[in-house]
Amino acid sequence: MVVLGAHCEGFIGCPVERLDNGLVVPAVDIETLQSAHQQVVRTQIELSVAAEELDYDFVVHPENHFDLMTACAPDPITVQTAVAAQTEEIRLLQAANSLTRHDPVRLAERLAVLDVVSDGRVDVGLAKGSGKREAAQFGAEAGSDVFEEYVDVLRAAWTEPTLSHHGETYDAPPEAMAWDDDQEYFYASRDDTGLDPSALFAPGEDGTTLAGLPVLPKPVQEPHPQLWRATASPEGAATAAADGKNVVTFCGNFEKVAALVDSYYEAAEAADWPDRRPAHDGEPFARGFDRARWRGVAIQVPLFDTDAADEDGLDVWKLGQEATLTKQRSALPPDEQDRVPVDADRVVTEMDAPIVADTDEIVDQLAELRVVCDADELALLPSVPVPGLDRDRRYRQLQSFAASVAPRLA
């Protein structure tokens, strides 16, 4: 069986072109480019709604900022709120919220609202965040200790009647904040509310202070939505597994993905198969991805099905891939840029993915990925992470995978 995810990356659909120096950039003026980024939001929503009609199990939206040249998707939660209003069954995963760039209480509120709007279809993807401009604008890179503390805040905000957290880097509520509210006090003082006044108020010599924050609404899912960690490292996967999180990872090399899957399941077993739901805590789940338990590792596989492309589609994809390579190359120091040649054919030849082939070859390659990972089931996120492809070309790739590839992997 294949669990099927649609990855709506947020890449622009306007044309791109190669400059005389070999680099690839958008072939439009700034006003048209800004319009293309507006269209990205509409396309993300349209393709996500279409994914439910095509029987995809979940849809994924990233968070990234300030990317003028290729892909900018700053607010996956708002996009998924629009998707939730137009769908009934497809699950909604962010891959991933840059956790340490957000106030964790505010993020907990927004995700809980999305869970209510979607009637319990939210999966919460988390990452530390990346990018020099993001770090400079939203806060410096945070270490693992800060990330895990913020995860603790999310869980407590969703599961406790009031949130009281005073950690190494974050306080909720602010310490020694004067607070006196008769309405709340006398409500909590009644015998039939199930809420103790001490959850809200802390009497002291200098007056009453705020003891806890009522973070509302609570998510529909109990005790809270499934958490995911976006990571490409075996170490990150092991940490996630030990904490009961799922993992979403990017595939460029099959053996590296297999090593990550090994690390994840070894750590899950060593931690006695932790699960957020008490009824399943301690129960093993299927290797790869367990549909019934909704636990495991999802793999984003970049690909392009030539059978689903129009006459110019492959050339457009190649130029878009070279725009992505240009972006990666430009982010490196000048003395390291030769490590990333702007050559789509070389990438396809030297790496396991992106898989650029006809439908039969894509099926064969993904069957090999399953064998290499020794997976009972796979959760696959076919993606086309390049600029330059318009909405219709992206839809045809989404449609072809669901109709012609996924059934043959069952």
N, C-alpha and C positions, 0 to 999 in steps of 0.2 A: 504494500500500500504506500501511496505517496500523499503526504500532507502538502497542500499546494498554497503557496503564498504569492501575492502580487506585490512586487517592490516598485513603488511609484517614487522615483528618485528625486525628481524636481529639476531635471536638465532642460535647458532652453531648447526650443524647437526651431529657432531661426537659422538661416544658413550660416555656415562657417567657411573660411577660405584660408588657403596657405599663402603666407607672405614669402617674399623673396629670400628671407633668411631661413625658411623651412618651418617656422612656427605657425600654428593654426589658431586663428582668432575669429570672433563673430564678424560676419560680412555685412554689418548694418551699422547705422549711426546710433548714437546713445539713446535717442528718443525711441527708436524702434526696439533697441535692446531692452529698455525699461518695459516696454509693452510686452516683449517676449517673456519677461519674468512675471508679469501679471498673468499671462496666459498659462504659465506653469501651474499656478494655483488652480485654475479652472480645469486643466488637463488632469492634475492629480485627483481631483474630485470625480471627474467624469470616468476616468479609468478605474477608480476604486469602486464606483457604483457598477460599472460594467463587469468588474471581476466577480461580484456576487452572481450576476447573471450567467457568468461562465463557470460557476461552481468552484471558484477558489475558496479556500477555507479561511484565509486571513489576508489582510493587506498591511503593508509596511510603509511608513513615511519617515524620512530622516529629519534631523535638525542640523542645519548649518547656516552660516551667516556670511554676508559681505562678499559673496563670490560673484563678481560681475561677469566673468567670462564663461562659466559652464553651468553651475547648478547652485541655486540658493533656495533653501526651504526653511525659513526661520521659525515656523510655528505649526508643527505637526498636529498639535492638539486642536487648534481651531479648524484646520483642514479636516481632521477626523470627526469633528462635531458636525460639519456639513455632510460628511459621508454617512454618519450614523443616522441623520435625519432622513436619508434617502434609501436606507438598506434595512434588512431585518435580521440577517444571520451572520454575515461575514464578521470575523473578529478584527480588532483594531490594535496594531502594535506600532509603537514608535521605535525606530532603530537609528538613533536612540536619543532620548532626552539628555542633554548635556547637564547632568545633575549638579555638578559643582558650579555651574553658571547661574543656577536658579536659587531663589529662596525656597527651601524645601517645603515649608508650610504652604506657601502660595502654590507650588507645584502640586502638592497633595490635594488642595482644594480643586484645582483645574482638572486633574485626572479623575477625581471623584465625580465632578459634574459630568464629565464625558462618560463615565461608567453608568450614571443615571440616565443620561440621554440615550445611550445605546442599549439600555436594559441589560447591563452586565456583560458586555462584549469586549472590554478593554484588557489588553496586555500591556504592561509597563516596561518599556525598554530603557535602559540606563547606560550611560557612559560618562567618562570624566570630562569629555570635551577636548577639542583640539583646535589648532589654528592660532597663529600669532595675533591676528587682529581680534579674534574672539577673546583671547586671554587678556589682551590689553584693554579692551572695552568693558568686558563683563567681570574680570577678576583674573588673578594670576592662576597658573596651573596648580591644581590641588593634588595632594598625595592621596594614597589609598586610605589613610586614616580618616581624612575629611569625607571622602566618598562614602565609606562605610557608616560614618556617623550620620550623614544625610539619609542613607537608607534606613537607619534606625528611626529617624524622625518621621519619614514617610509612613513606616509601619505603625508607629505609635499614633500618628495623626489619624490614621484610618481605623484603628481598632480600639483606642481608649476613649472613654466618655469625654475627657479633657486631656490636652497635651501638656505635659510638664517635662521638659528636657533641658538639662543644663550640662553641656558637654565641653569638650576641649575647645571647640571653635564655634559653637552655636547655642543660643539660649532661646527657649520658647516656653513661657512668655519672658520678656525682659526682666532681669532680676530687680527686685525691690521697686516694682512699679505700683504706685498707690492705686487702689481700686476699692470702690465701695458702691454696690448696686443693690438697692433694697429688693427690687423685683427678682433678680437672680437669687439673692440670698434666701428670701422667703419661699421661693419655689423649691430650691434645693433642700430646705429645712423640712419640707413635708415628708411624711413617712412613706408615701406611695409613689415617689418619683424615681427611686432607684439611684439617685444622685446625692452624694454627700456634700455639704457646704465646703468641706476641706478641699474638694476637687477644684473649687473656684476661688476660695478666699483663704488667705494666710494671715491670721491676726498677729500683731506684733506690738512692741512698746510704742512705736511711732505711728501706729495706725494699721489699717488692713491693706495688704498687698495682693496682687493678682497671683494666684497659685497655679492656674491652668487655663489653657485656651480651648474653648469648644470649637473644634475644627469641623465644619459642616459644609456640604452634606457628607454622610458616610457613603462609601461605595456600595453598590448593589451586591457585588460578589463578596462572599464571606470566606475567611476573615478580611481578605483584600484581594485585588487582582494579582495574577501571576506576574512576578518580576522576571525580567530578562536582563542579561548583561551582553552588550556588544563588545566582542573581543576577538583578536586574531591570534592570541598567544595561548599555549597550553597552560601556562601559569594562571592567566586570567580565567580560563575555563574551569580550572580546578577550584579556584576561590569561589566562583559562582556556584558550582555544584555543591560545595560544602555548605553553602548558605541557602540551598533550595531554589536557586534561580535557574531559569533556562538560559541558553546561550544562542545568540545569532552571530554568525561569522561569515567572512568573505572568502570565496574560493578562487585561488589562482593556481594552486598546486595541490593535487589530490593527496599526496603523502603528508603534506603539512596539515591538511584538514583532518586526515585520519589520526595524526598524532594528537591533535586537539580533542577529537572525540574520545580517544583512549584516555587522555588525561581527565576529561570530564567524568567519564563513567568510573574510573578508578577512584576519583575523589568522592563521587556520590556514594559508592559502596563503602568506602572507608568512613564516611560520615553517617552511615546507616540510613541512606536514602531519605534525606530530609524533605519535607513537603509542608507547605503553608497550611494545608488542610489536615486537621488531626486524624481524620478517618484514613488518610493515605500515608501519614508520616511513618517511615520505616519500611514501606513497601517498595521493592524494586520495580523499575519501569523499563520498557523495551529499549534496546540499544538503537541509537539513531534518533528517533522521535516516536513517542508513544501517543497516538492520537487520542485514545480513550482517557489517558491521564493528562494529556496536554503537557507533557514534560519531555525535555531533551534538548537537542541541538538543531537549529535551523541553519541551512547553508544557502547563502546568496551566491548564485552561479551566473556570472555574466555570459551572455550568449547572443547569437544572432542566427536565426533560422532562415537560410537562403531560400527555402521553399515557400516561405511566407512573405518574401520581399518582392517589390516591384522591380522593374528593369534597372532603375538607378539605385535601388535600396542599398546594395552592398557597398557601392562607392560612397554613398552618403554616410553609411556606418563607419567605413574606414577613415574618412576625413574627420568624423566626430570622435573616433577613438584617438586620432592624432591630436585633436584639440584637448582631450583629457590628458594625454601624455605631455603636451605642452604645459598644461597646468601643473602636473607633477614635477616636470623639469624646472619650471620657473620658481618653484618653491624651494629648490636646493641652492646652496652656495655656488657661486660661479665655478669653483674648481671641482665640483661634484656633478655638474649637470650632464656631463658626457655619460653618466651611468644610465640615463633615461633617453635613449634615442627616440626621436619622433618618427616612429616607423610601426604602423599597425600590423603589417605582415610579419614583422619580426616577433611582435608580442604573441600573435596567434601561433606562430611556429614553435616558439621556445617555451610557452607556458601551457598547462593543461586547460586553463580558461583565461580569457574568453574562448568559448567554443563557437566557432564560426563554421557552419556546415549545414548540410541538408538535414531533414527531419530524422532520417534513418541513422545518420552518424551521431546526431545529438542523443538519440535514445541509447545507442551503444556506449557513448562516452559516460552518460549518467548511470547506466547500469554498471559500468566499471567503477565509478565513484562509490556506488553502494557496496560493491565487493571490497574495494580498498578500505572503506570505513567499517566493514564487517557489520553493516547496519541491518536490523530487522525491518525497520521502516525509515524513510527519509522525509524530512521536511525541506522542501526545495523552494527557493525564491529565485526564479528566473528573472534576470534583469538586463536592461540595455542601458548601461550607465555612460552614455555619450550624448553630447549636444548635437543639434542639427537634425534630429529626427522629429517630424511633426506628430501630432496626436494620432492620426490615422495609421501611420507606420508603426507606432508603438502599440496601438490596439491590435493590429494584425499579428504582431509577435505574441502578445498576451493570449489572443484567441487561438493561435496555432498550437501553443504549448499545451493549453488546456484540452484541446480537441484531438491533437495528433501525437503528442509526446507523453503526457501524464498517463493516459490509459494503458500505454504499452509498458509502463514501469510498475504497474500494479502487481 
